[in-house]
Amino acid sequence: MSLKKIEEEALRLPDEERALLAEHLITTLDTGEDLNAEKAWIAEAEKRYETYKEGKLKSKPAEEVFEEAFKKLK
């Protein structure tokens, strides 16, 4: 079966089934954890936390952050 035919068939599926199929296909592309990326994010989080503790970083209440984010999405 050609890729075009598979796509045509998949597009006929109900939304929920299409979403599940897409999720399944995407997870099959995951070749495993990227340990370097995880280490880099941990290092970044620790650096940001230290900067915050030293008073070099301004913070905002979560409610304010979410309010600003939702306004940008509109």
C-alpha positions as CSV (number, residue, x, y, z in Angstrom):
1,M,0.0,0.0,0.0
2,S,1.4,3.4,-0.9
3,L,1.9,6.3,1.5
4,K,-0.7,8.3,-0.4
5,K,-3.3,5.5,0.1
6,I,-2.5,5.1,3.8
7,E,-2.9,8.9,4.3
8,E,-6.2,8.9,2.4
9,E,-7.5,6.0,4.6
10,A,-6.2,7.7,7.8
11,L,-8.0,10.9,7.0
12,R,-11.3,9.1,6.8
13,L,-11.0,8.0,10.5
14,P,-12.9,9.9,13.2
15,D,-11.0,12.7,14.9
16,E,-10.3,10.7,18.1
17,E,-9.0,7.7,16.2
18,R,-6.8,9.9,14.0
19,A,-5.4,11.6,17.1
20,L,-4.6,8.2,18.6
21,L,-3.0,7.0,15.4
22,A,-0.9,10.2,15.2
23,E,0.2,9.8,18.8
24,H,1.2,6.2,18.2
25,L,3.1,7.0,15.1
26,I,5.0,9.8,16.8
27,T,6.0,7.6,19.8
28,T,7.5,5.1,17.4
29,L,9.9,7.8,16.2
30,D,11.2,8.3,19.7
31,T,14.5,6.4,19.7
32,G,15.0,6.8,23.5
33,E,16.0,9.4,26.0
34,D,18.4,12.1,25.1
35,L,20.5,12.1,28.2
36,N,22.6,15.1,27.2
37,A,19.4,17.2,26.8
38,E,18.1,16.1,30.2
39,K,21.5,16.9,31.8
40,A,21.5,20.3,30.1
41,W,18.0,21.1,31.3
42,I,18.8,20.1,34.9
43,A,21.9,22.3,34.8
44,E,19.9,25.2,33.4
45,A,17.2,24.8,36.1
46,E,19.8,24.7,38.8
47,K,21.5,27.8,37.4
48,R,18.2,29.7,37.2
49,Y,17.3,28.6,40.8
50,E,20.7,29.9,42.1
51,T,20.2,33.2,40.2
52,Y,16.8,33.5,41.8
53,K,18.1,32.7,45.3
54,E,20.8,35.4,44.9
55,G,18.1,37.9,44.2
56,K,19.3,38.5,40.6
57,L,16.1,37.3,39.0
58,K,12.8,39.0,39.3
59,S,9.8,36.7,39.9
60,K,6.1,37.0,39.2
61,P,3.1,35.2,40.8
62,A,2.0,32.2,38.6
63,E,-1.5,33.9,38.2
64,E,0.2,36.9,36.5
65,V,2.3,34.7,34.3
66,F,-0.7,32.7,33.1
67,E,-2.8,35.8,32.6
68,E,-0.1,37.3,30.4
69,A,0.2,34.0,28.5
70,F,-3.5,33.7,27.9
71,K,-3.7,37.3,26.6
72,K,-1.0,36.5,24.1
73,L,-2.9,33.4,22.9
74,K,-6.0,35.4,22.1
